[in-house]
Structure formats: C-alpha cells, structure tokens
Amino acid sequence: MARILVMDDDPVIRQLLLAILQEAGHEVRTASDGRAGMALYKTERPDVVITDLLMPELDGVGVIRELQSLEPNVRIVALSGGGRVLTAETSLDVARRLGACIMVAKPFTAQDVLDAVVAALRPG
C-alpha cells in the first residue's frame, strides 16, 4: 500500500487518521504541526501527504507551498473544518489553488479519507 504522512495539530484527528489508514494497510507517519511534518517529509518522502490547513508553527498553506517547491508533483490531501475567520469551503478552495489535489472537509468519515487517498494516488 501507500506511505502516508499525516499532519494535524489535533491529537484525536491524528489518531483517527492513523487508525483508518493503518487498518487499510497503509504505512503511516504523523506530525503535530507543519514544521515537524516537513522534517518527516524530507526524510520519509511519502506517497501522499494529508495536512490540516489550520495548525501552529507552519499552517497547511505554508506546508503546501513548501511541498510544491520541493516536489511539484507531490500528492496532497487538504483537511479543513474551517476556523474563526474562514469556512471549510473557503479554506479548501485556497488549498486547491495552491496545489492540493484532494480536499476533505471535517467532519469526515473513514470512507471519505480512504476515497481521498485512492484519488490522490491515481496518476495524473
């Protein structure tokens, strides 16, 4: 299966994604913020990166920009539940414009996550 890096500051969401993805047979690494996630990306070079958009240290927008500069073809799944200023829809639209290939709104189901990974792994 795929090697996946999950970046989310919410430990409950991180653990949920870890469980969903491992149960489906994927190799998963997790990070609690964008900085830690980027350090893991540089050493692990996963097939797919799943990143929350609103995180401390380095937010998802910064993560997407850094990933695109390192590897323009990186497969990124952006997660957002929105925030105090932006709705999830607006946040995910920004992520799409920056280069995320798949958007998933919170709350999500296990099937939403698995479908997003399958779509991210498709060539093209």
PyMOL commands that set and color helices and strands:
alter all, ss='L'
color gray80, all
select helices_A, chain A and resi 11-23+34-44+60-70+88-98+110-121
alter helices_A, ss='H'
color red, helices_A
select strands_A, chain A and resi 3-7+27-31+48-52+75-80+102-105
alter strands_A, ss='S'
color yellow, strands_A
deselect
rebuild
show_as cartoon
